[in-house]
Amino acid sequence: MALLLYIVSRRQPALYERVRREFNDAPGVEVLLDRRRGDRRRQSQIVTAERRHAEQRARDIDGDLETLGWAIVSSGRHASI
């Protein structure tokens, strides 16, 4: 199980390949290409309660992926990535 997930923007395939090679043999590090597609909030609607569990997506990485082209998330697998 990975301790660190290094997530690279789909817009940065060369960066993904470089980072994947760099961390290929690093224990506890997994390099992933961001697999999410489009904006999940397509419809404008009012949400009265938070539907996702805090532990499933404790950090919003969209800003890092947009500005840096990558994000690092610590500890375990994240179903939303």
C-alpha positions in Angstrom: 0.0 0.0 0.0 1.3 3.4 -1.0 2.1 5.9 1.7 2.4 8.8 -0.8 0.4 9.2 -3.9 2.0 11.5 -6.5 -0.8 12.6 -8.8 0.1 14.2 -12.1 -2.3 16.2 -14.2 -3.6 14.5 -17.4 -2.4 17.7 -19.2 1.2 16.8 -18.2 2.0 13.4 -19.8 5.7 14.1 -20.1 5.9 15.1 -16.4 4.0 11.9 -15.5 6.5 9.7 -17.4 9.5 11.4 -15.8 8.1 11.2 -12.3 7.0 7.6 -12.8 10.5 6.6 -13.9 12.0 8.6 -11.0 9.9 6.9 -8.3 9.7 3.5 -10.0 11.6 1.7 -7.3 10.7 4.0 -4.4 8.9 2.0 -1.6 5.7 3.5 -0.4 5.3 5.9 -3.4 2.8 5.4 -6.2 2.6 7.8 -9.2 -0.8 8.2 -10.8 -2.1 10.1 -13.8 -5.2 12.0 -12.7 -8.1 9.9 -14.1 -11.0 12.2 -13.3 -12.8 13.6 -16.3 -14.6 16.9 -16.5 -16.4 18.8 -13.8 -18.5 16.6 -11.6 -20.7 19.5 -10.6 -22.4 19.9 -14.0 -25.8 20.8 -12.6 -26.3 23.8 -10.3 -28.2 22.5 -7.3 -28.4 23.2 -3.6 -26.9 20.5 -1.4 -28.2 20.6 2.1 -25.8 18.1 3.6 -22.2 17.0 2.9 -22.5 13.7 1.0 -19.0 12.6 0.9 -17.1 11.2 3.8 -14.2 13.3 5.1 -11.7 10.5 5.0 -12.5 9.7 1.4 -11.3 13.1 0.1 -9.7 15.0 2.9 -8.0 17.4 0.6 -9.1 19.1 -2.6 -6.2 18.7 -5.1 -7.8 20.5 -8.1 -5.9 23.7 -7.4 -2.5 22.0 -7.2 -3.2 20.0 -10.4 -4.2 23.2 -12.2 -1.4 25.4 -11.1 1.5 23.0 -10.5 0.5 20.1 -12.7 0.9 17.7 -9.8 -0.2 17.0 -6.2 1.0 14.7 -3.4 -1.5 13.0 -1.1 -0.3 11.1 1.9 -1.4 7.8 3.4 -3.4 5.1 1.8 -5.7 4.8 -1.3 -8.2 7.4 -2.2 -11.3 6.2 -4.0 -12.0 9.6 -5.6 -8.8 9.9 -7.5 
